[in-house]
Amino acid sequence: MEKFEKLTAIAAPMPLINIDTDMIIPKQFLKTIKRSGLGVSAFHEMRYNLDGSENPDFVLNHEAYKGANILVAGDNFGCGSSREHAPWALLDFGIRCVISTSFADIFYNNCFKNGILPVVVTEDELQLLMKDAEKGSNARMVVDLENQQIETSDGEVIAFDVDQHRKHCLINGLDDIGLSLEKIASIDAFEAQLAQRAPWV
């Protein structure tokens, strides 16, 4: 997967709480097992009118936020079902980082496995970041995973915690398969020894 080191990007404000995975990618789009192509259907029910036209009131349809790569969201983001299509849809749409006060556990784990950085901040920090995001395309945030900090467009810095193993995987672009392949020499050596000890296996 793509490495995540430092992201300088437009942040879109989405202050809704309890945005569940069905809101992120509705059930009718779960027929595919491909990770690409889901971005066009992300936030479908909020993003489009019944006739298929874009809903002008939805934040990601605003011209200032059409290139947003960061989402500043309300509490309990990614709740609901465990569908991995949710981070697939966000990533395909272009979202590389979601900032909130809390995430549903399964969604949080799936983000790391698919190249998205979920950042947990305090309520006060979220409000500061939300106000910064409301400035539109004139304001860009910097999410620095190496130094574990977010810098607002005004230069204010917010530190965040992240599991060091997950940090290692994101910075090096390692999904579960890539992580296993880091040990390929040891795996090959084990298989060679096993073939000698038990050639019938």
N, CA, C and O of each residue as an XYZ file, in Angstrom:
804
protein
N       0.842     -1.187      0.000
C       0.000      0.000      0.000
C       0.887      1.250      0.000
O       2.083      1.172      0.279
N       0.291      2.393     -0.313
C       1.053      3.637     -0.396
C       1.563      4.051      0.983
O       0.847      3.942      1.978
N       2.794      4.523      1.030
C       3.381      4.965      2.295
C       2.675      6.222      2.811
O       2.186      7.038      2.030
N       2.631      6.360      4.120
C       2.102      7.567      4.756
C       3.195      8.114      5.658
O       3.529      7.510      6.677
N       3.750      9.258      5.282
C       4.800      9.880      6.090
C       4.340     11.241      6.590
O       4.120     11.432      7.786
N       4.196     12.194      5.659
C       3.698     13.523      5.996
C       2.694     13.934      4.929
O       2.985     13.880      3.734
N       1.521     14.341      5.368
C       0.445     14.723      4.458
C       0.111     16.188      4.652
O      -0.290     16.596      5.742
N       0.271     16.986      3.602
C      -0.135     18.390      3.610
C      -1.322     18.503      2.670
O      -1.181     18.306      1.463
N      -2.494     18.821      3.215
C      -3.699     18.727      2.392
C      -4.840     19.567      2.942
O      -4.800     20.051      4.073
N      -5.863     19.724      2.098
C      -7.116     20.359      2.512
C      -7.851     19.394      3.436
O      -7.902     18.190      3.184
N      -8.419     19.941      4.506
C      -9.210     19.142      5.442
C     -10.667     19.560      5.353
O     -10.977     20.751      5.386
N     -11.552     18.599      5.241
C     -12.987     18.871      5.151
C     -13.642     18.667      6.510
O     -13.396     17.652      7.161
N     -14.477     19.618      6.956
C     -15.174     19.461      8.235
C     -16.452     18.650      8.089
O     -17.291     18.956      7.243
N     -16.601     17.615      8.911
C     -17.817     16.798      8.902
C     -18.200     16.547     10.363
O     -17.923     15.475     10.901
N     -18.837     17.534     11.005
C     -19.072     17.469     12.449
C     -20.174     16.535     12.910
O     -20.576     16.598     14.072
N     -20.676     15.670     12.040
C     -21.704     14.705     12.430
C     -21.127     13.641     13.347
O     -19.986     13.218     13.164
N     -21.907     13.202     14.333
C     -21.481     12.095     15.186
C     -22.083     10.796     14.662
O     -23.076     10.808     13.936
N     -21.471      9.680     15.037
C     -21.975      8.340     14.685
C     -22.115      8.126     13.173
O     -23.106      7.556     12.715
N     -21.135      8.578     12.408
C     -21.141      8.285     10.980
C     -20.773      6.812     10.829
O     -19.629      6.419     11.054
N     -21.759      6.006     10.444
C     -21.509      4.561     10.405
C     -21.027      4.112      9.024
O     -21.015      4.893      8.072
N     -20.635      2.852      8.934
C     -20.058      2.344      7.688
C     -21.076      2.285      6.556
O     -20.700      2.307      5.384
N     -22.368      2.211      6.897
C     -23.393      2.222      5.848
C     -23.532      3.613      5.249
O     -23.869      3.748      4.073
N     -23.275      4.644      6.041
C     -23.267      6.007      5.521
C     -22.024      6.230      4.653
O     -22.077      6.944      3.652
N     -20.911      5.615      5.047
C     -19.669      5.768      4.278
C     -19.787      5.057      2.933
O     -19.432      5.627      1.901
N     -20.281      3.821      2.933
C     -20.493      3.081      1.675
C     -21.731      2.191      1.857
O     -21.648      1.147      2.504
N     -22.862      2.589      1.300
C     -24.115      1.835      1.477
C     -24.025      0.396      0.976
O     -23.201      0.058      0.125
N     -24.894     -0.428      1.530
C     -24.850     -1.879      1.314
C     -24.951     -2.297     -0.145
O     -24.402     -3.333     -0.521
N     -25.647     -1.510     -0.988
C     -25.827     -1.913     -2.390
C     -24.525     -1.874     -3.192
O     -24.472     -2.359     -4.322
N     -23.475     -1.292     -2.602
C     -22.198     -1.210     -3.310
C     -21.169     -2.217     -2.790
O     -19.978     -2.099     -3.079
N     -21.632     -3.199     -2.028
C     -20.716     -4.163     -1.415
C     -20.524     -5.428     -2.247
O     -19.931     -6.396     -1.771
N     -21.015     -5.430     -3.472
C     -20.936     -6.644     -4.289
C     -19.528     -6.913     -4.801
O     -19.195     -8.052     -5.128
N     -18.710     -5.888     -4.871
C     -17.363     -6.046     -5.404
C     -16.376     -6.437     -4.300
O     -16.571     -6.117     -3.127
N     -15.314     -7.137     -4.707
C     -14.227     -7.420     -3.770
C     -12.975     -6.652     -4.190
O     -11.887     -6.878     -3.661
N     -13.146     -5.741     -5.149
C     -12.038     -4.892     -5.576
C     -11.959     -3.665     -4.685
O     -12.982     -3.142     -4.241
N     -10.743     -3.209     -4.425
C     -10.565     -2.039     -3.573
C     -10.723     -0.733     -4.336
O     -10.851      0.328     -3.726
N     -10.714     -0.797     -5.652
C     -10.822      0.418     -6.453
C     -12.243      0.582     -6.990
O     -12.992     -0.388     -7.111
N     -12.600      1.828     -7.310
C     -13.893      2.110     -7.912
C     -15.005      2.451     -6.951
O     -16.106      2.791     -7.382
N     -14.744      2.368     -5.640
C     -15.784      2.631     -4.654
C     -15.890      4.107     -4.274
O     -16.875      4.524     -3.665
N     -14.879      4.892     -4.633
C     -14.857      6.299     -4.244
C     -16.045      7.081     -4.764
O     -16.537      7.985     -4.088
N     -16.511      6.745     -5.954
C     -17.640      7.465     -6.545
C     -18.920      7.258     -5.747
O     -19.853      8.055     -5.849
N     -18.969      6.189     -4.950
C     -20.166      5.885     -4.154
C     -20.003      6.218     -2.680
O     -20.924      5.996     -1.894
N     -18.855      6.742     -2.293
C     -18.628      7.103     -0.891
C     -19.631      8.165     -0.447
O     -19.874      9.134     -1.166
N     -20.211      7.982      0.737
C     -21.208      8.906      1.306
C     -22.393      9.113      0.344
O     -22.949     10.207      0.252
N     -22.759      8.049     -0.361
C     -23.717      8.138     -1.465
C     -25.017      8.830     -1.085
O     -25.481      9.715     -1.803
N     -25.610      8.435      0.037
C     -26.927      8.961      0.388
C     -26.878     10.428      0.791
O     -27.863     11.147      0.622
N     -25.751     10.882      1.320
C     -25.595     12.291      1.660
C     -25.086     13.105      0.474
O     -25.358     14.300      0.360
N     -24.358     12.450     -0.386
C     -23.650     13.138     -1.477
C     -24.510     13.392     -2.705
O     -24.288     14.352     -3.443
N     -25.504     12.516     -2.921
C     -26.323     12.626     -4.130
C     -27.802     12.789     -3.801
O     -28.288     12.292     -2.784
N     -28.504     13.495     -4.681
C     -29.961     13.585     -4.609
C     -30.562     12.323     -5.228
O     -29.846     11.521     -5.828
N     -31.880     12.149     -5.082
C     -32.540     10.955     -5.601
C     -32.413     10.833     -7.120
O     -32.442      9.726     -7.656
N     -32.272     11.966     -7.815
C     -32.138     11.919     -9.264
C     -30.699     11.701     -9.728
O     -30.418     11.714    -10.927
N     -29.782     11.499     -8.763
C     -28.393     11.229     -9.098
C     -27.521     12.465     -9.170
O     -26.303     12.353     -9.310
N     -28.118     13.640     -9.076
C     -27.333     14.875     -9.094
C     -26.661     15.090     -7.737
O     -27.107     14.551     -6.724
N     -25.596     15.875     -7.725
C     -24.883     16.133     -6.474
C     -25.707     17.025     -5.546
O     -26.327     17.997     -5.979
N     -25.697     16.671     -4.270
C     -26.360     17.478     -3.253
C     -25.449     18.664     -2.919
O     -24.372     18.459     -2.359
N     -25.848     19.888     -3.244
C     -24.973     21.042     -3.029
C     -24.705     21.346     -1.558
O     -23.779     22.089     -1.232
N     -25.520     20.771     -0.667
C     -25.344     21.028      0.761
C     -24.298     20.123      1.412
O     -23.851     20.391      2.527
N     -23.910     19.056      0.718
C     -22.952     18.118      1.300
C     -21.538     18.677      1.172
O     -21.134     19.128      0.100
N     -20.802     18.643      2.259
C     -19.522     19.349      2.328
C     -18.527     18.916      1.253
O     -17.823     19.760      0.698
N     -18.456     17.626      0.949
C     -17.468     17.158     -0.024
C     -17.857     17.474     -1.469
O     -17.089     17.214     -2.395
N     -19.061     18.040     -1.658
C     -19.459     18.519     -2.976
C     -19.127     19.996     -3.168
O     -19.210     20.511     -4.283
N     -18.751     20.679     -2.085
C     -18.372     22.082     -2.202
C     -17.058     22.174     -2.958
O     -16.169     21.346     -2.759
N     -16.928     23.145     -3.799
C     -15.732     23.288     -4.630
C     -14.467     23.333     -3.791
O     -13.435     22.785     -4.179
N     -14.549     23.992     -2.631
C     -13.371     24.146     -1.772
C     -12.870     22.831     -1.209
O     -11.706     22.727     -0.822
N     -13.744     21.812     -1.157
C     -13.376     20.555     -0.506
C     -13.300     19.366     -1.460
O     -13.103     18.238     -1.008
N     -13.450     19.582     -2.747
C     -13.437     18.459     -3.690
C     -12.077     17.780     -3.774
O     -11.981     16.639     -4.228
N     -11.030     18.466     -3.344
C      -9.708     17.845     -3.334
C      -9.230     17.487     -1.944
O      -8.036     17.273     -1.738
N     -10.149     17.417     -0.977
C      -9.768     17.152      0.417
C      -9.205     15.746      0.582
O      -9.750     14.777      0.052
N      -8.112     15.653      1.322
C      -7.508     14.355      1.652
C      -7.587     14.038      3.143
O      -7.214     12.950      3.581
N      -8.080     15.009      3.916
C      -8.219     14.857      5.369
C      -9.676     15.114      5.727
O     -10.305     16.030      5.197
N     -10.205     14.297      6.634
C     -11.575     14.453      7.097
C     -11.542     14.703      8.599
O     -10.978     13.909      9.352
N     -12.141     15.793      9.029
C     -12.267     16.097     10.456
C     -13.710     15.795     10.833
O     -14.622     16.514     10.425
N     -13.920     14.743     11.602
C     -15.269     14.209     11.810
C     -15.666     14.165     13.275
O     -14.828     14.265     14.171
N     -16.973     14.014     13.496
C     -17.510     13.918     14.847
C     -17.205     12.581     15.507
O     -16.575     11.700     14.922
N     -17.670     12.460     16.741
C     -17.372     11.306     17.588
C     -17.929     10.002     17.017
O     -18.948      9.991     16.326
N     -17.230      8.900     17.325
C     -17.669      7.538     16.990
C     -17.735      7.310     15.479
O     -18.711      6.756     14.972
N     -16.715      7.730     14.780
C     -16.674      7.578     13.332
C     -16.434      6.114     12.959
O     -15.612      5.434     13.573
N     -17.163      5.636     11.946
C     -16.963      4.269     11.456
C     -17.674      3.202     12.251
O     -17.300      2.032     12.185
N     -18.702      3.582     13.011
C     -19.455      2.591     13.782
C     -20.346      1.775     12.841
O     -20.365      2.017     11.634
N     -21.072      0.823     13.387
C     -21.945     -0.017     12.557
C     -21.267     -1.305     12.152
O     -20.478     -1.862     12.915
N     -21.566     -1.783     10.956
C     -21.046     -3.074     10.511
C     -19.542     -3.009     10.269
O     -18.955     -1.930     10.192
N     -18.937     -4.178     10.154
C     -17.476     -4.271     10.078
C     -16.938     -4.191      8.656
O     -15.767     -4.501      8.437
N     -17.740     -3.791      7.691
C     -17.349     -3.847      6.267
C     -16.038     -3.123      5.992
O     -15.882     -1.944      6.313
N     -15.095     -3.853      5.390
C     -13.810     -3.263      5.016
C     -13.961     -2.357      3.796
O     -13.055     -1.589      3.473
N     -15.106     -2.446      3.121
C     -15.362     -1.568      1.979
C     -15.355     -0.096      2.402
O     -15.103      0.777      1.572
N     -15.628      0.193      3.679
C     -15.678      1.586      4.130
C     -14.321      2.287      3.967
O     -14.262      3.331      3.318
N     -13.231      1.753      4.529
C     -11.939      2.398      4.259
C     -11.529      2.311      2.792
O     -10.852      3.210      2.292
N     -11.927      1.245      2.091
C     -11.624      1.163      0.657
C     -12.254      2.349     -0.072
O     -11.618      2.974     -0.921
N     -13.514      2.655      0.268
C     -14.226      3.756     -0.392
C     -13.586      5.100     -0.061
O     -13.420      5.946     -0.940
N     -13.229      5.292      1.195
C     -12.586      6.549      1.594
C     -11.261      6.740      0.868
O     -10.973      7.821      0.356
N     -10.465      5.689      0.829
C      -9.161      5.777      0.181
C      -9.310      6.029     -1.317
O      -8.573      6.833     -1.888
N     -10.248      5.355     -1.945
C     -10.467      5.542     -3.377
C     -10.987      6.947     -3.671
O     -10.736      7.494     -4.744
N     -11.707      7.525     -2.721
C     -12.186      8.904     -2.858
C     -11.034      9.902     -2.712
O     -11.080     11.007     -3.253
N      -9.998      9.490     -1.968
C      -8.842     10.364     -1.776
C      -8.544     10.708     -0.330
O      -7.598     11.445     -0.051
N      -9.343     10.182      0.597
C      -9.130     10.472      2.021
C      -7.984      9.606      2.548
O      -8.053      8.379      2.476
N      -6.932     10.236      3.076
C      -5.780      9.519      3.633
C      -5.721      9.603      5.153
O      -4.994      8.841      5.789
N      -6.483     10.525      5.739
C      -6.450     10.699      7.194
C      -7.827     11.126      7.678
O      -8.455     12.009      7.094
N      -8.293     10.486      8.758
C      -9.545     10.873      9.410
C      -9.219     11.235     10.848
O      -8.548     10.479     11.550
N      -9.698     12.396     11.284
C      -9.447     12.878     12.638
C     -10.775     12.943     13.379
O     -11.741     13.527     12.887
N     -10.817     12.342     14.563
C     -12.044     12.335     15.360
C     -11.678     12.139     16.832
O     -10.520     11.896     17.171
N     -12.685     12.250     17.697
C     -12.459     11.995     19.116
C     -12.507     10.507     19.429
O     -11.962     10.069     20.442
N     -13.160      9.719     18.561
C     -13.173      8.264     18.761
C     -13.617      7.569     17.481
O     -14.299      8.150     16.637
N     -13.211      6.308     17.362
C     -13.542      5.477     16.203
C     -14.073      4.136     16.684
O     -13.730      3.677     17.774
N     -14.907      3.512     15.868
C     -15.273      2.119     16.127
C     -14.028      1.260     15.930
O     -13.250      1.501     15.008
N     -13.835      0.262     16.786
C     -12.590     -0.511     16.807
C     -12.258     -1.177     15.476
O     -11.130     -1.072     14.994
N     -13.241     -1.866     14.876
C     -12.962     -2.603     13.636
C     -12.612     -1.636     12.509
O     -11.669     -1.876     11.755
N     -13.366     -0.549     12.390
C     -13.066      0.441     11.361
C     -11.671      1.030     11.584
O     -10.909      1.216     10.635
N     -11.345      1.319     12.838
C     -10.031      1.885     13.188
C      -8.908      0.957     12.726
O      -7.935      1.407     12.121
N      -9.043     -0.332     13.013
C      -8.031     -1.309     12.599
C      -7.957     -1.435     11.081
O      -6.867     -1.534     10.517
N      -9.114     -1.432     10.419
C      -9.143     -1.556      8.967
C      -8.487     -0.372      8.271
O      -7.907     -0.525      7.196
N      -8.576      0.799      8.874
C      -7.923      1.978      8.295
C      -6.424      1.758      8.180
O      -5.845      1.987      7.118
N      -5.798      1.322      9.243
C      -4.349      1.090      9.225
C      -3.967      0.048      8.187
O      -2.928      0.168      7.538
N      -4.798     -0.969      8.027
C      -4.483     -2.044      7.085
C      -4.648     -1.623      5.628
O      -4.227     -2.338      4.718
N      -5.265     -0.454      5.409
C      -5.533     -0.004      4.041
C      -4.903      1.342      3.714
O      -5.248      1.962      2.709
N      -3.980      1.795      4.557
C      -3.232      3.007      4.222
C      -3.857      4.313      4.659
O      -3.443      5.376      4.196
N      -4.853      4.261      5.547
C      -5.485      5.470      6.080
C      -5.043      5.644      7.527
O      -5.026      4.680      8.292
N      -4.685      6.873      7.909
C      -4.297      7.157      9.289
C      -5.494      7.720     10.055
O      -5.941      8.828      9.759
N      -6.025      6.972     11.042
C      -7.063      7.518     11.909
C      -6.405      8.154     13.141
O      -5.615      7.505     13.827
N      -6.725      9.397     13.415
C      -6.085     10.122     14.515
C      -7.134     10.459     15.572
O      -8.171     11.043     15.260
N      -6.862     10.094     16.814
C      -7.753     10.400     17.932
C      -7.246     11.643     18.652
O      -6.082     11.712     19.049
N      -8.138     12.633     18.818
C      -7.798     13.872     19.520
C      -8.850     14.134     20.600
O      -9.874     13.453     20.654
N      -8.597     15.106     21.443
C      -9.572     15.478     22.473
C     -10.682     16.316     21.844
O     -10.567     16.765     20.704
N     -11.749     16.517     22.597
C     -12.873     17.323     22.097
C     -12.430     18.756     21.805
O     -12.811     19.325     20.783
N     -11.631     19.339     22.697
C     -11.148     20.705     22.468
C     -10.263     20.781     21.225
O     -10.352     21.729     20.444
N      -9.415     19.779     21.051
C      -8.548     19.750     19.878
C      -9.360     19.588     18.594
O      -9.054     20.193     17.567
N     -10.409     18.754     18.676
C     -11.259     18.557     17.502
C     -11.941     19.860     17.097
O     -12.022     20.179     15.911
N     -12.427     20.607     18.071
C     -13.092     21.870     17.757
C     -12.128     22.849     17.102
O     -12.507     23.564     16.174
N     -10.889     22.888     17.575
C      -9.877     23.748     16.959
C      -9.632     23.337     15.511
O      -9.568     24.186     14.621
N      -9.496     22.032     15.278
C      -9.243     21.527     13.934
C     -10.455     21.711     13.029
O     -10.310     21.971     11.835
N     -11.655     21.577     13.600
C     -12.879     21.764     12.827
C     -12.979     23.199     12.328
O     -13.338     23.440     11.175
N     -12.659     24.149     13.200
C     -12.696     25.561     12.797
C     -11.666     25.837     11.714
O     -11.922     26.610     10.791
N     -10.512     25.213     11.823
C      -9.474     25.403     10.812
C      -9.937     24.820      9.477
O      -9.703     25.410      8.422
N     -10.591     23.664      9.529
C     -11.072     23.020      8.308
C     -12.166     23.848      7.636
O     -12.310     23.809      6.414
N     -12.924     24.583      8.413
C     -14.009     25.394      7.863
C     -13.507     26.548      7.003
O     -14.303     27.216      6.342
N     -12.212     26.788      7.002
C     -11.639     27.871      6.183
C     -11.593     27.496      4.711
O     -11.375     28.362      3.864
N     -11.793     26.226      4.392
C     -11.840     25.799      3.002
C     -10.469     25.575      2.398
O      -9.501     25.279      3.099
N     -10.405     25.723      1.081
C      -9.181     25.367      0.352
C      -8.032     26.325      0.606
O      -6.898     26.044      0.219
N      -8.306     27.453      1.250
C      -7.223     28.394      1.568
C      -6.396     27.924      2.759
O      -5.300     28.429      2.999
N      -6.917     26.971      3.490
C      -6.222     26.474      4.682
C      -5.830     25.017      4.481
O      -6.656     24.189      4.096
N      -4.578     24.715      4.741
C      -4.103     23.333      4.616
C      -3.501     22.879      5.940
O      -2.758     23.618      6.586
N      -3.831     21.664      6.329
C      -3.254     21.067      7.531
C      -2.075     20.193      7.133
O      -1.979     19.725      5.998
N      -1.183     19.987      8.090
C      -0.066     19.073      7.903
C      -0.187     17.970      8.942
O      -0.167     18.238     10.143
N      -0.312     16.738      8.483
C      -0.350     15.585      9.386
C       0.990     14.873      9.238
O       1.284     14.280      8.201
N       1.787     14.943     10.283
C       3.145     14.401     10.281
C       3.168     13.142     11.142
O       3.204     13.219     12.370
N       3.147     11.990     10.491
C       3.109     10.731     11.237
C       4.425     10.455     11.942
O       4.427      9.960     13.069
N       5.543     10.765     11.303
C       6.846     10.506     11.913
C       6.959     11.195     13.264
O       7.413     10.591     14.237
N       6.550     12.454     13.327
C       6.645     13.230     14.572
C       5.349     13.229     15.371
O       5.260     13.849     16.431
N       4.339     12.523     14.850
C       3.052     12.357     15.528
C       2.435     13.695     15.924
O       2.153     13.944     17.096
N       2.232     14.550     14.924
C       1.632     15.839     15.200
C       0.840     16.355     13.995
O       1.114     16.018     12.844
N      -0.148     17.182     14.314
C      -0.944     17.870     13.304
C      -0.661     19.356     13.439
O      -0.674     19.897     14.545
N      -0.409     20.013     12.326
C      -0.201     21.459     12.340
C      -1.339     22.119     11.563
O      -1.611     21.755     10.419
N      -1.995     23.083     12.185
C      -3.088     23.788     11.524
C      -2.526     24.832     10.565
O      -1.320     25.071     10.516
N      -3.419     25.441      9.811
C      -2.992     26.472      8.866
C      -2.440     27.697      9.586
O      -1.712     28.494      8.994
N      -2.786     27.845     10.864
C      -2.277     28.966     11.668
C      -0.997     28.616     12.408
O      -0.460     29.443     13.145
N      -0.507     27.406     12.218
C       0.748     27.010     12.851
C       0.609     26.404     14.232
O       1.614     26.141     14.893
N      -0.631     26.175     14.686
C      -0.821     25.513     15.982
C      -0.555     24.020     15.826
O      -0.940     23.412     14.827
N       0.106     23.437     16.820
C       0.526     22.032     16.734
C      -0.213     21.196     17.776
O      -0.283     21.554     18.952
N      -0.757     20.085     17.318
C      -1.442     19.130     18.195
C      -0.727     17.795     18.087
O      -0.582     17.256     16.990
N      -0.285     17.264     19.201
C       0.385     15.962     19.225
C      -0.663     14.853     19.343
O      -1.721     15.047     19.941
N      -0.355     13.695     18.769
C      -1.267     12.560     18.881
C      -0.470     11.278     19.111
O       0.705     11.183     18.758
N      -1.143     10.298     19.710
C      -0.529      9.000     19.968
C      -0.894      8.019     18.863
O      -1.965      8.113     18.263
N      -0.002      7.085     18.604
C      -0.275      6.027     17.641
C       0.555      4.808     18.014
O       1.707      4.938     18.426
N      -0.018      3.647     17.874
C       0.702      2.402     18.135
C       1.934      2.328     17.237
O       1.843      2.560     16.031
N       3.078      2.006     17.820
C       4.343      2.066     17.081
C       4.434      1.017     15.966
O       5.059      1.262     14.935
N       3.820     -0.132     16.169
C       3.811     -1.140     15.107
C       2.998     -0.652     13.917
O       3.419     -0.799     12.770
N       1.834     -0.071     14.191
C       0.992      0.454     13.110
C       1.674      1.629     12.419
O       1.567      1.792     11.204
N       2.367      2.434     13.192
C       3.118      3.556     12.621
C       4.180      3.037     11.658
O       4.341      3.566     10.558
N       4.895      2.008     12.072
C       5.928      1.399     11.227
C       5.322      0.913      9.913
O       5.892      1.131      8.844
N       4.171      0.257      9.994
C       3.538     -0.283      8.790
C       3.100      0.824      7.843
O       3.298      0.710      6.633
N       2.508      1.892      8.369
C       2.045      2.983      7.513
C       3.215      3.721      6.858
O       3.195      3.985      5.656
N       4.215      4.044      7.643
C       5.360      4.787      7.110
C       6.071      3.996      6.022
O       6.599      4.576      5.072
N       6.086      2.666      6.160
C       6.779      1.819      5.180
C       5.846      1.220      4.134
O       6.283      0.451      3.277
N       4.553      1.572      4.201
C       3.603      1.071      3.209
C       3.393     -0.422      3.276
O       3.290     -1.085      2.244
N       3.329     -0.963      4.489
C       3.220     -2.414      4.658
C       1.819     -2.825      5.099
O       1.387     -2.488      6.202
N       1.115     -3.548      4.242
C      -0.112     -4.186      4.688
C       0.264     -5.535      5.302
O       1.449     -5.807      5.496
N      -0.717     -6.385      5.612
C      -0.407     -7.658      6.264
C       0.498     -8.532      5.399
O       1.392     -9.206      5.911
N       0.263     -8.519      4.083
C       1.099     -9.315      3.181
C       2.512     -8.749      3.120
O       3.492     -9.491      3.179
N       2.605     -7.436      3.002
C       3.917     -6.796      2.957
C       4.711     -7.033      4.228
O       5.930     -7.200      4.192
N       4.005     -7.045      5.356
C       4.662     -7.302      6.638
C       5.228     -8.718      6.674
O       6.334     -8.939      7.169
N       4.466     -9.675      6.149
C       4.945    -11.059      6.093
C       6.159    -11.184      5.176
O       7.101    -11.918      5.475
N       6.129    -10.455      4.050
C       7.224    -10.543      3.089
C       8.526     -9.963      3.627
O       9.600    -10.257      3.102
N       8.436     -9.137      4.676
C       9.663     -8.649      5.326
C      10.441     -9.818      5.932
O      11.655     -9.736      6.118
N       9.732    -10.900      6.235
C      10.342    -12.076      6.864
C      10.595    -13.192      5.863
O      10.773    -14.348      6.249
N      10.610    -12.847      4.566
C      10.671    -13.882      3.539
C      11.928    -14.747      3.646
O      11.877    -15.948      3.378
N      13.050    -14.147      4.034
C      14.288    -14.931      4.160
C      14.135    -15.995      5.251
O      14.545    -17.142      5.070
N      13.544    -15.608      6.378
C      13.325    -16.560      7.472
C      12.315    -17.628      7.074
O      12.463    -18.794      7.439
N      11.291    -17.230      6.326
C      10.274    -18.188      5.871
C      10.900    -19.208      4.929
O      10.656    -20.409      5.050
N      11.715    -18.719      3.984
C      12.375    -19.622      3.034
C      13.313    -20.595      3.752
O      13.374    -21.774      3.405
N      14.048    -20.092      4.760
C      14.978    -20.941      5.506
C      14.221    -22.025      6.274
O      14.644    -23.180      6.328
N      13.091    -21.627      6.868
C      12.277    -22.602      7.604
C      11.743    -23.683      6.673
O      11.779    -24.869      6.999
N      11.249    -23.264      5.512
C      10.688    -24.234      4.566
C      11.763    -25.185      4.042
O      11.490    -26.363      3.810
N      12.994    -24.674      3.853
C      14.094    -25.528      3.389
C      14.447    -26.569      4.454
O      14.684    -27.735      4.138
N      14.479    -26.137      5.719
C      14.775    -27.060      6.820
C      13.661    -28.096      6.966
O      13.924    -29.275      7.204
N      12.427    -27.648      6.823
C      11.283    -28.552      6.937
C      11.311    -29.604      5.829
O      10.988    -30.769      6.063
N      11.698    -29.188      4.626
C      11.761    -30.111      3.508
C      12.791    -31.216      3.754
O      12.611    -32.348      3.306
N      13.879    -30.880      4.474
C      14.912    -31.871      4.793
C      14.457    -32.809      5.916
O      14.689    -34.017      5.866
N      13.812    -32.231      6.919
C      13.377    -33.035      8.063
C      12.150    -33.884      7.745
O      12.017    -35.007      8.231
N      11.269    -33.342      6.935
C      10.020    -34.057      6.640
C       9.678    -33.892      5.174
O       8.749    -33.159      4.835
N      10.416    -34.562      4.296
C      10.212    -34.408      2.850
C       8.846    -34.869      2.363
O       8.445    -34.554      1.242
N       8.125    -35.619      3.208
C       6.811    -36.104      2.813
C       5.722    -35.035      3.009
O       4.596    -35.208      2.542
N       6.053    -33.937      3.695
C       5.055    -32.899      3.970
C       4.796    -32.080      2.718
O       3.985    -31.154      2.742
